[in-house]
């Protein structure tokens, strides 16, 4: 990718990271569970730009850590590790680029992010006696619902405008020719 694309990725990551760390935390309950940083990083992975997704996650995670109120949740390392896991899953198991694979990658990413938060919270509590809050199962489910909606809409928009992915089967497609 050119330096202009990297510059756009960096500026977007800074803005979305700041938005997630500041504005989205003061919204009421169902809206507070929107976490667009990981959703955009998964879209980058699905588009075949894993490096851009990792850079996005690292820069946005750094912004979240810098502007977070309360104890740090190590967003920089956590999001970078989560996107690396999603990228490995995308390259090894979910190799097709369908909306279903995108949703599964997003759900796996959010689940991995939640699990990493749980582990770091438990380690922090055991070693340093410092409690790091982790969202509840209800918050996780709400966050996953938002993530699925964001990723699905983004996938359909990208598929519609760029013709990069097929949302439906082509008109001449005959999948059951052998019957």
C-alpha positions in Angstrom: 0.0 0.0 0.0 1.1 3.5 -0.7 2.1 6.0 2.0 -1.2 7.9 1.4 -3.2 4.8 2.3 -1.2 4.3 5.4 -1.7 7.9 6.3 -5.5 7.5 5.9 -5.4 4.3 8.0 -3.5 6.1 10.7 -5.7 9.2 10.8 -8.9 7.0 10.8 -7.5 4.9 13.6 -6.7 7.9 15.7 -10.2 9.4 15.2 -12.1 6.1 15.8 -9.9 5.3 18.8 -10.6 8.7 20.3 -14.3 8.3 19.6 -14.4 4.9 21.3 -12.4 6.1 24.3 -14.3 9.3 24.9 -17.7 9.8 23.2 -19.0 6.3 23.0 -18.3 5.7 26.8 -20.8 8.3 27.9 -23.8 7.0 25.8 -26.7 5.1 27.4 -26.5 1.4 27.8 -27.2 -0.3 24.4 -25.3 2.4 22.5 -22.3 2.3 24.9 -21.5 -1.2 23.7 -20.5 -0.1 20.2 -16.8 -0.8 19.7 -16.0 0.1 16.1 -12.2 -0.4 16.3 -12.3 -4.2 16.2 -15.1 -4.2 13.6 -13.0 -2.1 11.2 -9.9 -4.2 11.8 -11.8 -7.3 10.9 -13.0 -5.7 7.7 -9.4 -4.9 6.9 -8.6 -8.6 7.4 -11.4 -9.7 5.2 -10.2 -7.4 2.5 -6.9 -9.1 2.6 -5.1 -6.2 4.4 -4.0 -7.8 7.6 -1.2 -5.4 8.1 -3.5 -2.4 7.8 -5.9 -4.1 10.3 -3.0 -4.6 12.7 -1.8 -1.0 12.3 -5.4 0.2 12.8 -5.8 -1.9 15.9 -2.4 -0.8 17.3 -3.0 2.9 16.7 -6.6 2.9 17.9 -5.7 0.8 20.9 -3.0 3.3 21.8 -5.5 6.1 21.6 -7.9 4.1 23.8 -5.2 3.5 26.4 -4.1 7.1 26.4 -7.6 8.6 26.9 -9.2 5.9 29.0 -10.6 6.9 32.4 -9.6 4.4 35.0 -7.1 1.5 34.9 -5.7 0.7 31.5 -7.0 -2.4 29.8 -3.9 -2.8 27.6 -5.9 -2.1 24.5 -2.8 -1.7 22.4 -1.5 -5.2 22.9 -5.0 -6.8 23.3 -6.4 -5.5 20.1 -3.1 -6.3 18.2 -3.2 -9.8 19.5 -6.9 -10.2 18.7 -6.4 -9.0 15.1 -3.5 -11.3 14.7 -5.6 -14.3 15.8 -8.4 -13.2 13.5 -5.9 -12.9 10.6 -4.5 -16.4 11.3 -8.1 -17.9 11.4 -8.9 -16.1 8.2 -5.8 -17.5 6.4 -6.1 -21.0 7.7 -9.7 -22.0 8.2 -12.1 -19.4 6.9 -10.5 -18.8 3.6 -13.6 -17.8 1.6 -14.7 -14.2 1.7 -18.4 -14.4 2.3 -20.6 -12.5 4.6 -20.9 -15.6 6.8 -17.2 -15.9 7.2 -16.9 -12.2 8.0 -19.6 -12.5 10.7 -17.8 -15.6 12.2 -14.5 -13.8 12.1 -16.1 -10.8 13.9 -17.7 -13.0 16.5 -14.4 -14.9 17.1 -12.6 -11.6 17.3 -15.0 -10.2 19.9 -14.9 -13.4 21.9 -11.1 -13.5 21.8 -11.0 -9.9 22.9 -13.3 -10.6 25.8 -11.3 -13.7 26.8 -8.1 -11.7 26.8 -9.7 -9.0 28.9 -10.8 -11.6 31.4 -7.3 -13.2 31.6 -5.6 -9.8 32.0 -8.1 -8.8 34.7 -7.6 -12.0 36.6 -3.8 -11.7 36.4 -3.9 -8.1 37.4 -6.1 -8.9 40.3 -3.9 -11.8 41.4 -0.5 -10.1 41.0 -1.2 -6.5 41.8 -4.6 -6.5 43.6 -5.9 -4.1 41.0 -9.3 -4.8 39.6 -9.8 -4.1 35.9 -13.5 -4.1 35.0 -14.7 -6.4 32.2 -18.0 -6.3 30.5 -20.7 -8.7 31.5 -22.2 -11.5 29.3 -25.1 -9.2 28.5 -22.7 -6.4 27.5 -20.7 -8.9 25.4 -23.9 -10.1 23.7 -25.0 -6.5 22.9 -21.5 -5.7 21.7 -21.5 -8.8 19.4 -24.9 -7.8 18.0 -23.6 -4.3 17.2 -20.4 -5.9 15.7 -22.4 -8.3 13.5 -24.6 -5.4 12.3 -21.6 -3.1 11.5 -19.6 -5.8 9.8 -22.6 -7.1 7.7 -23.6 -3.7 6.5 -20.1 -2.8 5.7 -19.5 -6.0 3.8 -22.7 -5.5 1.7 -21.8 -1.9 1.0 -18.3 -2.9 -0.1 -19.7 -5.8 -2.2 -22.3 -3.6 -3.8 -20.0 -0.7 -4.8 -16.7 -2.4 -5.6 -17.9 -5.8 -6.9 -15.1 -7.3 -4.9 -17.3 -9.9 -3.3 -20.4 -11.7 -4.4 -23.3 -11.3 -2.1 -25.6 -13.6 -4.1 -25.0 -16.3 -6.6 -24.7 -15.2 -10.2 -27.8 -15.6 -12.5 -26.1 -18.2 -14.6 -24.9 -20.3 -11.7 -26.2 -23.9 -11.6 -25.0 -25.4 -8.4 -26.9 -28.7 -8.7 -25.9 -29.7 -12.3 -25.2 -33.3 -11.3 -28.7 -34.0 -10.1 
